[in-house]
Amino acid sequence: MQKDSIRTSLCSIPVEGYDLKIRKNRSQGQVPITPKTAIISLIEAMKKAGFPSSAYDFFDIDMLHFELTDNDIKNYFQSYKPHIIGLSAVTSTSYLQIKRIASIIRSVLPDSWIVMGGNLAASSEAVLLSTEVDLTVVGDGEIAWVKILEHIINYPDRKNYKS
């Protein structure tokens, strides 16, 4: 695999718990939409490291949260087939969403890498033990994300832990 053949999907995760319908659309309610600055920073780090625009896709699950069904999420991953998925969980209330979305991803893409970053990574041990997430990144993720991508290019088999 090369930089121009890897497919990544960067996903924003809703801050609301699963099945919590507190507003009709994203511009209403007490929980504001957070800017996707972390994902944009990861994309910029990829560009700086020489990854082409064909190497990434941004799936804004947070923005589409009330319009998406689990089947819509499944269909996206079946269609795009990323090698690595980055999940941005900006708050601890995203835990149930991470558990649900990572499970959907794993059911469709059993060999893809699932990486989670954001404030929920402060609870990495619980996330890694209780969800389908493979890796978590604590703190600023730009350097770590590029290093993870480079590792996966060199060692694409996620089940080969010795590599």
N, C-alpha and C positions, 0 to 999 in steps of 0.2 A: 504494500500500500504506500502511496505517496501523498504529499500535501494536496495535490490537485485531485486525488480520488477519494479522500476521506469525506464523509458526510457527518456533520454535527447538527444537532437541533438544540437550540437554546430556548428554554421555556420559562415563562413567568408563572408562578404558582399563586393561586388566589389566597388572600389573607384570611378570608372567612372559612370557618369550618365547613366540612362537607354537608350538603343539604341545607345550609343556612341561607334563606332567601329574605334578606332584610331590605331590599329595594328592587324597583322594577328595572332600572338600568344603572350603569356604572357612575353616572353623574349625580345620583341621588344617594342619600344616606349619610351615616356618621363615619363610616370607614372610607377614607379617601383612597383614590387610586394613586399608588406610589409610582414615581417616575422609574423607568427601566434603565437607570444609569449603569447598574452593574453589568447587565447584558450588553449594553452598548460598549462598555469598557472592554469586555471580553472579545467582542467582535473587532474592536480597534487593535487589541493586542494580537489577534490572529492575523489581521492585515499587515501589521508591523513585522510579524514573524514570517511573512511570505505566503500565507494561506490565501487562495483566491476566494472570491465571493461565492463561488460554487461549493465551497467547503462548509458553509453554514446556512442555517435557516432559523428564523426567529418565530416561534409559535407562542403568541401572547395569550396563554390560557387564562391569565388573570383578567384581561380585558374582555375576553369572550365568555367568561365563566358562566353567566346565566343563560347563554345561548347554546353552549356545548353540552352534548350528552357524552356519557362514557363511550358510546359507539362512535361518536365523532372523533374523539381523541384516539381511539383504536384505529379508525380508518386513516387518520393523518399519519400515524406511525407505520402502518402497513404500507401506505403509499410512498412515503419518503424514505423509509428504511435507513435511518441514521446509524452509524457505527458507534457514536457516542452521543449521549443526551445530557445536557446540563440543565439542572433544575434550580431555579433561583427562589429560595424560600426566605423571604425577608422578615418574617415574624414567626414566633413560636406557635401561633394559632394555625400555621400552615401544615402542622404535623399530619393531621388526618388526610389532608389533600396530597401530601407527599406519599403517604402510605398507599392511597387509592391510585394515584396517577402512576407511580412507579410499578405497581402491580399490573396495571393495564399495559404499560410499556413492556414489562417482562413477559407477559402472556403472548405478545406479538413478536418481540425481538429477544429471544432467550440469550443470545450471545452478545448483545450490545452492552456497552458500558453505561451505567447510570451514575452520574456525579451530581452531588448536591452542594450548593453553597448558600450563603446568606446567614442571617442571624440564627436560624434554626440549627446551623452547624455547631453552635455552642453545646448542643445536645447530641453530638456525633455518635456517642456510644449507643444511645437508645435508637437512633435512626438506623445505624448499621445493623443492629441486632434485630430490629422489628420491622424492617421494610426491605424492599428489593434494591435499595441504593447500594452501589458497590464502593463508592468513595465519597468522602466529604472534604470540603476545603474550608478551613477556618481562616477568616481574615480576607485581605485583598486577594483576589483570585486570578489576576491577569497573568502573572508569571507561572503560577501553578497550573492554570488551564492550558497554556501553551506547552508546558513540560509534560502534562498528561497526554495531550494530543500527540506529541513527538514520541512518547513511550508507546502509545497504542499503534502508531505507524510502524514502529520497530517490532512490537510484540502484540499483534492483534488478537490473540487468543486470550480472552478474559479469564478463562479457567486455568491457565498456566501460571500459577502464582509464583513459581520459581523464577520466571523471567521478570 
